[in-house]
């Protein structure tokens, strides 16, 4: 059984599973819609579902409608805009020859989240939790690397792209957690759902304006593909709902480290669905992830 203080564990695992499904849908839509069009799917089509989730939560909890404080908006802007910037840097990495190396650097997000959480939110992490974060992160980097990729680790470009993208993702997690904990007088479920509504609205607004200015035909194509987009939007809002619930209960670094189990899910899919064998390197990386995540949850 889980207590309120440990509910962040099943919340995070559920969010990671939902994110795997959302990513799969977005990949299918990237061809006809382009990368930014497929990215906006999670915001534009996810926003209505976030409102529906919030309405259900309000009825279930009986909470009053929160009113945002002045502190809520800077945190929300940090979370929403950092996530868009991080996504843009990831797209840039996809066109780089050193994408695998850049991806490895991206996995430093959990470590950077721990640092930013301590600096900006005063999140307390024990030494054992810090060790757990380091072990799991090293495991993911080992799993992400491919033979021959190490030689490019000294290249400046993949280093900068990967570390800055990871920092932007880390700041996004900190921003959203910061916004959630400023919503007072209501349950953590209401605070998380409330923040999600505003976060998706802001991200939808920014990316839709961008597409209107730069690629209006993409928006038309998105509306024409509303059926698959609707499911992708639902899965995006579903995953985000559980990310935010986890952020409401514990330090963002704990959530983002446990979220590394997504790598295990992806490896399992590759092994069982596509019969892709696991190398000794991948197995050692997976072992480190399991050890790091187990230690994080145990302490």
KOLVOVO-924135 format. One record per residue: residue in three letters; x, y, z of N, C-alpha, C in turn; residue number from 1. Coordinates in steps of 0.1 Angstrom, whole numbers, plus 5000, padded with zeros to 4 digits. Example, Ala and Ser with C-alpha at 12.3 -4.5 7.8 and 13.67 -1.06 7.14 Angstrom:
REM residues 2
 type  npx  npy  npz capx capy capz  cpx  cpy  cpz seq
  ala 5132 4943 5078 5123 4955 5078 5132 4967 5078   1
  ser 5128 4978 5071 5137 4989 5071 5129 5000 5079   2
***
This chain:
REM residues 299
 type  npx  npy  npz capx capy capz  cpx  cpy  cpz seq
  unk 5008 4988 5000 5000 5000 5000 5009 5013 5000   1
  unk 5004 5023 4994 5011 5036 4993 5004 5046 5002   2
  unk 5013 5053 5009 5008 5065 5017 5008 5077 5008   3
  unk 5002 5088 5013 5002 5100 5005 5016 5104 5001   4
  unk 5026 5103 5010 5039 5107 5008 5047 5099 4998   5
  unk 5042 5087 4995 5049 5078 4986 5041 5076 4973   6
  unk 5029 5083 4972 5021 5082 4959 5029 5087 4947   7
  unk 5039 5095 4949 5046 5100 4938 5053 5089 4930   8
  unk 5055 5077 4936 5061 5066 4929 5052 5060 4918   9
  unk 5040 5056 4922 5031 5051 4911 5027 5062 4901  10
  unk 5026 5074 4906 5023 5085 4897 5033 5087 4886  11
  unk 5046 5086 4890 5057 5088 4881 5058 5077 4871  12
  unk 5056 5064 4876 5056 5053 4867 5045 5053 4857  13
  unk 5033 5057 4862 5022 5059 4852 5025 5070 4842  14
  unk 5030 5081 4846 5034 5091 4837 5044 5087 4827  15
  unk 5054 5079 4831 5064 5074 4822 5058 5065 4811  16
  unk 5049 5056 4815 5042 5048 4806 5034 5056 4796  17
  unk 5026 5066 4801 5018 5074 4793 5027 5082 4783  18
  unk 5039 5086 4787 5048 5094 4778 5053 5085 4767  19
  unk 5055 5072 4770 5060 5063 4759 5049 5062 4748  20
  unk 5037 5060 4753 5026 5060 4743 5024 5073 4735  21
  unk 5025 5084 4742 5024 5097 4735 5035 5099 4725  22
  unk 5048 5095 4729 5059 5097 4720 5057 5088 4707  23
  unk 5051 5076 4709 5049 5067 4698 5039 5074 4688  24
  unk 5028 5080 4693 5018 5086 4685 5025 5099 4678  25
  unk 5033 5106 4685 5039 5118 4679 5048 5115 4668  26
  unk 5055 5104 4670 5064 5099 4659 5057 5096 4646  27
  unk 5045 5090 4647 5037 5087 4636 5032 5100 4629  28
  unk 5030 5111 4636 5025 5123 4631 5036 5133 4626  29
  unk 5048 5130 4629 5059 5139 4625 5060 5140 4610  30
  unk 5058 5128 4603 5060 5128 4588 5050 5138 4582  31
  unk 5037 5137 4584 5027 5146 4577 5027 5160 4583  32
  unk 5031 5162 4596 5029 5175 4602 5042 5182 4605  33
  unk 5053 5175 4603 5066 5182 4607 5068 5181 4622  34
  unk 5080 5184 4626 5083 5182 4640 5076 5191 4649  35
  unk 5075 5204 4646 5068 5214 4654 5053 5212 4654  36
  unk 5047 5207 4643 5033 5204 4642 5030 5193 4651  37
  unk 5038 5182 4651 5036 5170 4659 5038 5174 4674  38
  unk 5047 5183 4677 5049 5187 4690 5037 5195 4696  39
  unk 5032 5203 4687 5020 5211 4692 5008 5203 4694  40
  unk 5008 5191 4689 4996 5182 4691 4994 5179 4706  41
  unk 5005 5177 4713 5004 5174 4727 4998 5186 4735  42
  unk 5000 5198 4730 4995 5210 4737 4981 5213 4732  43
  unk 4979 5215 4719 4967 5219 4714 4955 5209 4717  44
  unk 4958 5197 4714 4948 5186 4716 4948 5181 4731  45
  unk 4958 5184 4738 4958 5180 4752 4951 5190 4761  46
  unk 4951 5202 4757 4945 5213 4765 4931 5210 4769  47
  unk 4922 5206 4760 4908 5204 4764 4907 5192 4774  48
  unk 4915 5182 4773 4915 5171 4782 4920 5176 4796  49
  unk 4929 5185 4796 4933 5190 4810 4922 5197 4817  50
  unk 4914 5204 4809 4902 5211 4815 4892 5200 4820  51
  unk 4890 5190 4812 4881 5179 4817 4887 5172 4830  52
  unk 4900 5170 4830 4906 5164 4842 4903 5173 4854  53
  unk 4905 5186 4852 4904 5196 4863 4890 5196 4868  54
  unk 4880 5195 4859 4866 5195 4863 4862 5183 4871  55
  unk 4868 5172 4867 4865 5159 4875 4871 5160 4889  56
  unk 4883 5166 4889 4890 5167 4902 4883 5177 4911  57
  unk 4877 5188 4906 4870 5197 4914 4857 5191 4920  58
  unk 4851 5183 4912 4839 5176 4917 4842 5166 4927  59
  unk 4853 5158 4925 4857 5147 4934 4862 5153 4947  60
  unk 4869 5163 4947 4875 5169 4959 4866 5178 4967  61
  unk 4858 5185 4959 4850 5196 4966 4857 5208 4969  62
  unk 4869 5209 4963 4878 5221 4965 4871 5233 4959  63
  unk 4875 5245 4964 4870 5258 4958 4880 5260 4946  64
  unk 4876 5269 4937 4884 5273 4926 4896 5281 4930  65
  unk 4908 5277 4928 4919 5284 4933 4921 5297 4925  66
  unk 4928 5307 4932 4931 5319 4925 4946 5321 4924  67
  unk 4952 5323 4913 4967 5323 4912 4973 5335 4919  68
  unk 4983 5332 4926 4991 5343 4933 5001 5349 4924  69
  unk 5007 5360 4928 5017 5366 4919 5029 5357 4917  70
  unk 5032 5349 4927 5043 5340 4925 5041 5328 4915  71
  unk 5028 5326 4913 5024 5314 4904 5029 5316 4890  72
  unk 5028 5329 4885 5030 5331 4870 5045 5330 4866  73
  unk 5055 5336 4874 5069 5334 4870 5073 5319 4869  74
  unk 5068 5311 4879 5072 5297 4879 5065 5290 4867  75
  unk 5053 5294 4864 5046 5287 4853 5053 5291 4840  76
  unk 5056 5303 4838 5063 5308 4826 5077 5300 4825  77
  unk 5084 5299 4836 5096 5291 4835 5094 5277 4831  78
  unk 5084 5270 4836 5081 5257 4833 5077 5255 4818  79
  unk 5068 5263 4814 5062 5261 4801 5072 5265 4790  80
  unk 5078 5276 4791 5088 5281 4781 5101 5273 4780  81
  unk 5105 5268 4792 5117 5260 4792 5115 5247 4785  82
  unk 5103 5241 4787 5100 5229 4780 5099 5230 4765  83
  unk 5094 5242 4760 5094 5244 4746 5109 5246 4740  84
  unk 5117 5253 4748 5131 5255 4744 5138 5242 4744  85
  unk 5136 5234 4754 5143 5221 4755 5139 5212 4743  86
  unk 5126 5212 4739 5121 5205 4728 5128 5209 4715  87
  unk 5130 5222 4714 5136 5228 4702 5151 5223 4701  88
  unk 5158 5223 4712 5172 5219 4712 5173 5204 4709  89
  unk 5163 5196 4714 5163 5182 4710 5161 5180 4695  90
  unk 5152 5188 4689 5151 5188 4674 5163 5191 4667  91
  unk 5171 5201 4673 5183 5204 4667 5193 5193 4668  92
  unk 5193 5186 4679 5202 5174 4681 5199 5163 4671  93
  unk 5186 5162 4667 5182 5151 4658 5189 5153 4644  94
  unk 5193 5165 4641 5199 5168 4628 5214 5168 4629  95
  unk 5219 5165 4641 5234 5166 4643 5240 5152 4642  96
  unk 5252 5151 4636 5259 5138 4635 5261 5132 4648  97
  unk 5263 5139 4659 5266 5134 4672 5253 5133 4680  98
  unk 5242 5129 4674 5230 5128 4681 5230 5119 4693  99
  unk 5237 5107 4691 5238 5097 4702 5245 5103 4714 100
  unk 5256 5110 4712 5263 5117 4723 5255 5128 4729 101
  unk 5248 5136 4721 5239 5146 4726 5229 5140 4735 102
  unk 5223 5129 4731 5213 5122 4739 5218 5118 4752 103
  unk 5231 5113 4752 5237 5109 4765 5238 5121 4774 104
  unk 5242 5132 4769 5243 5144 4777 5229 5148 4782 105
  unk 5219 5146 4774 5205 5150 4778 5201 5142 4791 106
  unk 5207 5131 4793 5203 5123 4805 5209 5128 4818 107
  unk 5216 5139 4817 5221 5146 4829 5210 5154 4835 108
  unk 5198 5154 4829 5187 5162 4834 5184 5159 4849 109
  unk 5184 5147 4853 5181 5144 4867 5191 5151 4877 110
  unk 5204 5150 4873 5214 5157 4882 5211 5172 4882 111
  unk 5209 5178 4870 5207 5192 4870 5194 5196 4877 112
  unk 5184 5188 4876 5171 5190 4883 5174 5191 4898 113
  unk 5182 5182 4903 5185 5181 4918 5192 5194 4922 114
  unk 5202 5199 4913 5209 5211 4916 5199 5224 4916 115
  unk 5192 5225 4905 5182 5236 4904 5172 5236 4915 116
  unk 5167 5224 4919 5157 5222 4929 5162 5227 4943 117
  unk 5175 5224 4945 5181 5228 4958 5183 5244 4958 118
  unk 5188 5249 4947 5190 5263 4946 5178 5272 4946 119
  unk 5168 5268 4938 5156 5276 4936 5144 5273 4945 120
  unk 5143 5261 4949 5131 5257 4958 5135 5252 4971 121
  unk 5148 5251 4974 5153 5246 4987 5149 5231 4989 122
  unk 5148 5223 4978 5144 5209 4979 5156 5202 4986 123
  unk 5153 5194 4996 5163 5187 5004 5165 5173 4998 124
  unk 5177 5170 4995 5180 5156 4991 5191 5150 5000 125
  unk 5189 5138 5005 5199 5132 5013 5211 5128 5005 126
  unk 5222 5124 5011 5234 5120 5004 5230 5107 4996 127
  unk 5223 5098 5002 5219 5085 4996 5211 5088 4983 128
  unk 5202 5098 4983 5194 5101 4972 5202 5107 4961 129
  unk 5212 5115 4964 5221 5121 4954 5229 5109 4948 130
  unk 5234 5100 4956 5241 5088 4950 5232 5080 4941 131
  unk 5220 5079 4945 5210 5071 4937 5208 5078 4923 132
  unk 5207 5091 4923 5205 5099 4911 5217 5097 4902 133
  unk 5229 5098 4908 5241 5097 4900 5242 5083 4894 134
  unk 5239 5072 4902 5240 5058 4896 5230 5056 4885 135
  unk 5218 5061 4887 5208 5059 4876 5211 5067 4864 136
  unk 5217 5079 4865 5220 5087 4854 5232 5081 4846 137
  unk 5242 5076 4853 5253 5069 4847 5248 5057 4839 138
  unk 5239 5050 4845 5233 5038 4838 5226 5042 4825 139
  unk 5219 5053 4825 5212 5057 4813 5222 5061 4802 140
  unk 5232 5069 4806 5243 5073 4797 5250 5061 4790 141
  unk 5253 5051 4799 5259 5039 4794 5250 5032 4784 142
  unk 5237 5031 4787 5227 5025 4778 5226 5032 4765 143
  unk 5226 5046 4766 5223 5054 4754 5235 5054 4744 144
  unk 5247 5052 4749 5259 5053 4740 5260 5041 4731 145
  unk 5265 5044 4719 5267 5033 4709 5282 5032 4707 146
  unk 5286 5020 4702 5301 5018 4699 5306 5029 4690 147
  unk 5317 5035 4694 5323 5046 4686 5318 5060 4689 148
  unk 5307 5061 4697 5302 5074 4701 5310 5081 4711 149
  unk 5318 5073 4719 5326 5080 4729 5337 5089 4723 150
  unk 5341 5086 4711 5352 5095 4705 5347 5109 4702 151
  unk 5334 5111 4701 5329 5124 4699 5326 5132 4712 152
  unk 5328 5126 4723 5325 5133 4736 5332 5146 4738 153
  unk 5344 5147 4731 5351 5159 4733 5346 5170 4724 154
  unk 5338 5167 4714 5333 5177 4705 5324 5188 4713 155
  unk 5326 5200 4709 5320 5211 4717 5305 5212 4714 156
  unk 5301 5210 4702 5287 5212 4698 5277 5202 4705 157
  unk 5280 5189 4704 5270 5180 4711 5270 5182 4726 158
  unk 5282 5186 4731 5283 5188 4746 5274 5200 4750 159
  unk 5275 5211 4742 5267 5223 4745 5252 5220 4744 160
  unk 5248 5214 4732 5234 5211 4729 5228 5202 4740 161
  unk 5235 5191 4743 5230 5182 4753 5228 5188 4766 162
  unk 5239 5195 4771 5238 5200 4785 5228 5211 4786 163
  unk 5227 5220 4776 5217 5231 4777 5203 5226 4776 164
  unk 5201 5216 4767 5188 5210 4766 5184 5203 4779 165
  unk 5193 5196 4785 5191 5189 4798 5187 5200 4809 166
  unk 5195 5211 4808 5192 5222 4818 5178 5228 4816 167
  unk 5174 5229 4803 5161 5235 4800 5150 5225 4805 168
  unk 5152 5212 4803 5142 5202 4808 5142 5203 4823 169
  unk 5153 5204 4829 5154 5205 4844 5147 5217 4849 170
  unk 5149 5228 4843 5143 5241 4847 5127 5240 4845 171
  unk 5123 5232 4835 5109 5231 4832 5103 5223 4844 172
  unk 5109 5212 4848 5104 5205 4860 5104 5213 4872 173
  unk 5114 5221 4875 5115 5230 4886 5104 5241 4885 174
  unk 5102 5246 4873 5092 5257 4872 5078 5252 4874 175
  unk 5075 5240 4869 5061 5235 4871 5059 5231 4886 176
  unk 5069 5225 4892 5068 5222 4907 5067 5235 4915 177
  unk 5074 5245 4911 5073 5258 4918 5060 5264 4917 178
  unk 5053 5263 4905 5040 5268 4903 5030 5260 4912 179
  unk 5031 5247 4912 5021 5239 4919 5021 5242 4934 180
  unk 5033 5243 4940 5034 5245 4954 5030 5259 4959 181
  unk 5028 5268 4949 5022 5281 4953 5007 5282 4953 182
  unk 5001 5271 4948 4986 5270 4948 4982 5265 4962 183
  unk 4977 5274 4971 4974 5270 4984 4959 5269 4987 184
  unk 4956 5263 4998 4942 5262 5003 4934 5251 4996 185
  unk 4940 5243 4988 4933 5232 4981 4942 5219 4982 186
  unk 4936 5208 4978 4944 5195 4978 4955 5195 4967 187
  unk 4965 5187 4969 4976 5186 4960 4971 5182 4946 188
  unk 4960 5174 4945 4955 5170 4932 4949 5182 4925 189
  unk 4942 5190 4932 4936 5202 4926 4947 5212 4921 190
  unk 4957 5214 4930 4969 5223 4926 4976 5218 4914 191
  unk 4978 5205 4913 4985 5199 4901 4977 5201 4888 192
  unk 4964 5198 4889 4955 5199 4878 4953 5213 4873 193
  unk 4952 5222 4883 4950 5236 4880 4963 5241 4872 194
  unk 4975 5238 4877 4987 5242 4870 4988 5236 4856 195
  unk 4984 5224 4855 4984 5218 4841 4976 5225 4831 196
  unk 4964 5230 4835 4955 5237 4826 4962 5250 4821 197
  unk 4968 5257 4830 4974 5270 4826 4987 5267 4818 198
  unk 4994 5257 4822 5007 5253 4815 5004 5250 4801 199
  unk 4994 5241 4798 4991 5237 4784 4985 5248 4776 200
  unk 4977 5257 4783 4972 5268 4776 4983 5278 4771 201
  unk 4993 5280 4780 5004 5289 4776 5012 5283 4765 202
  unk 5015 5270 4766 5023 5263 4755 5015 5263 4742 203
  unk 5002 5260 4743 4994 5260 4730 4994 5274 4724 204
  unk 4993 5284 4732 4993 5298 4727 5006 5301 4720 205
  unk 5017 5298 4726 5030 5302 4721 5033 5294 4708 206
  unk 5031 5281 4708 5034 5273 4696 5024 5276 4684 207
  unk 5011 5278 4688 5001 5281 4677 5004 5294 4670 208
  unk 5008 5304 4678 5011 5317 4672 5024 5315 4663 209
  unk 5033 5307 4668 5045 5305 4660 5042 5298 4646 210
  unk 5033 5288 4647 5029 5281 4635 5021 5290 4626 211
  unk 5012 5298 4631 5005 5308 4623 5014 5317 4615 212
  unk 5024 5321 4622 5034 5331 4615 5043 5324 4606 213
  unk 5047 5311 4609 5058 5305 4601 5053 5294 4592 214
  unk 5042 5287 4596 5037 5275 4588 5022 5273 4590 215
  unk 5014 5282 4585 5000 5281 4587 4993 5269 4581 216
  unk 5000 5263 4571 4994 5251 4565 4995 5239 4575 217
  unk 5005 5240 4584 5006 5229 4593 4994 5228 4603 218
  unk 4989 5240 4607 4977 5240 4615 4965 5235 4608 219
  unk 4964 5238 4596 4953 5232 4588 4954 5217 4587 220
  unk 4966 5212 4585 4969 5198 4584 4966 5191 4597 221
  unk 4969 5198 4608 4966 5193 4622 4951 5190 4624 222
  unk 4944 5200 4620 4929 5199 4622 4923 5188 4613 223
  unk 4930 5186 4601 4925 5176 4592 4928 5162 4597 224
  unk 4938 5161 4606 4942 5148 4612 4937 5147 4626 225
  unk 4926 5152 4629 4921 5154 4643 4919 5140 4650 226
  unk 4916 5130 4643 4914 5117 4650 4926 5111 4657 227
  unk 4937 5109 4649 4950 5105 4656 4955 5115 4666 228
  unk 4953 5128 4662 4958 5139 4670 4951 5139 4684 229
  unk 4938 5136 4684 4930 5136 4696 4936 5126 4706 230
  unk 4939 5114 4701 4945 5104 4710 4959 5108 4715 231
  unk 4967 5113 4706 4980 5118 4711 4979 5129 4721 232
  unk 4969 5138 4719 4967 5149 4728 4962 5143 4742 233
  unk 4953 5133 4741 4948 5127 4754 4960 5121 4762 234
  unk 4968 5113 4754 4979 5106 4761 4989 5117 4767 235
  unk 4991 5128 4759 5000 5138 4764 4995 5144 4777 236
  unk 4982 5148 4777 4976 5154 4789 4975 5144 4801 237
  unk 4973 5131 4797 4973 5120 4808 4986 5119 4814 238
  unk 4997 5118 4806 5010 5117 4812 5014 5130 4820 239
  unk 5011 5141 4815 5014 5154 4822 5006 5155 4835 240
  unk 4994 5150 4835 4986 5150 4848 4993 5143 4859 241
  unk 4999 5131 4855 5005 5123 4865 5019 5129 4869 242
  unk 5026 5135 4859 5039 5142 4862 5036 5152 4873 243
  unk 5026 5160 4870 5023 5172 4879 5018 5167 4893 244
  unk 5011 5156 4894 5007 5150 4907 5020 5146 4914 245
  unk 5029 5140 4907 5042 5136 4914 5050 5148 4918 246
  unk 5050 5159 4910 5057 5171 4914 5051 5177 4926 247
  unk 5038 5176 4928 5031 5182 4939 5035 5175 4953 248
  unk 5041 5163 4952 5043 5155 4964 5058 5154 4968 249
  unk 5067 5156 4958 5081 5154 4962 5090 5162 4953 250
  unk 5103 5163 4956 5112 5170 4949 5113 5166 4934 251
  unk 5114 5176 4925 5114 5172 4911 5125 5163 4907 252
  unk 5136 5163 4914 5148 5154 4911 5144 5140 4914 253
  unk 5136 5137 4924 5131 5124 4927 5123 5119 4915 254
  unk 5114 5127 4910 5105 5124 4900 5113 5121 4887 255
  unk 5122 5130 4883 5129 5129 4871 5139 5117 4871 256
  unk 5144 5113 4883 5152 5102 4884 5144 5089 4882 257
  unk 5133 5087 4889 5125 5076 4888 5120 5075 4873 258
  unk 5118 5086 4867 5113 5086 4853 5122 5079 4843 259
  unk 5135 5077 4848 5144 5070 4839 5140 5056 4836 260
  unk 5130 5051 4844 5125 5037 4841 5119 5037 4827 261
  unk 5117 5049 4821 5112 5049 4807 5122 5042 4798 262
  unk 5135 5043 4801 5145 5037 4793 5143 5022 4793 263
  unk 5140 5017 4805 5137 5002 4807 5125 4998 4798 264
  unk 5115 5006 4798 5103 5003 4790 5107 5002 4776 265
  unk 5114 5012 4771 5118 5013 4757 5127 5001 4753 266
  unk 5136 4997 4762 5145 4985 4759 5136 4972 4759 267
  unk 5126 4972 4768 5118 4960 4768 5110 4959 4755 268
  unk 5104 4970 4750 5097 4970 4738 5106 4966 4726 269
  unk 5118 4971 4726 5127 4968 4715 5131 4953 4715 270
  unk 5132 4947 4727 5136 4933 4729 5125 4924 4725 271
  unk 5113 4926 4730 5102 4917 4729 5094 4919 4716 272
  unk 5093 4932 4711 5085 4935 4699 5094 4933 4686 273
  unk 5106 4938 4687 5115 4938 4675 5126 4928 4676 274
  unk 5126 4920 4686 5136 4910 4688 5150 4915 4687 275
  unk 5152 4927 4692 5166 4933 4692 5173 4928 4705 276
  unk 5184 4921 4703 5192 4916 4714 5198 4927 4722 277
  unk 5201 4925 4735 5207 4934 4744 5222 4931 4745 278
  unk 5230 4941 4743 5245 4939 4744 5249 4939 4759 279
  unk 5261 4935 4761 5266 4936 4775 5266 4950 4780 280
  unk 5270 4959 4772 5269 4974 4776 5255 4978 4780 281
  unk 5245 4974 4772 5232 4978 4775 5227 4971 4788 282
  unk 5231 4959 4790 5227 4951 4802 5233 4958 4814 283
  unk 5246 4962 4813 5252 4968 4825 5246 4982 4828 284
  unk 5242 4989 4817 5236 5002 4819 5222 5000 4826 285
  unk 5215 4990 4821 5201 4987 4827 5203 4983 4842 286
  unk 5213 4975 4845 5216 4971 4859 5218 4984 4868 287
  unk 5226 4993 4863 5228 5005 4870 5216 5014 4872 288
  unk 5207 5014 4862 5195 5021 4863 5186 5015 4874 289
  unk 5185 5002 4874 5177 4995 4884 5182 4997 4898 290
  unk 5196 4996 4899 5202 4999 4913 5199 5013 4917 291
  unk 5201 5023 4909 5199 5037 4912 5184 5040 4916 292
  unk 5175 5035 4908 5161 5037 4910 5156 5030 4923 293
  unk 5161 5018 4925 5157 5010 4937 5162 5017 4949 294
  unk 5175 5023 4949 5180 5030 4960 5172 5043 4963 295
  unk 5168 5050 4952 5161 5062 4954 5148 5059 4961 296
  unk 5140 5049 4956 5127 5046 4962 5129 5041 4976 297
  unk 5140 5033 4979 5142 5027 4992 5145 5037 5003 298
  unk 5152 5048 4999 5156 5058 5009 5146 5070 5009 299
***
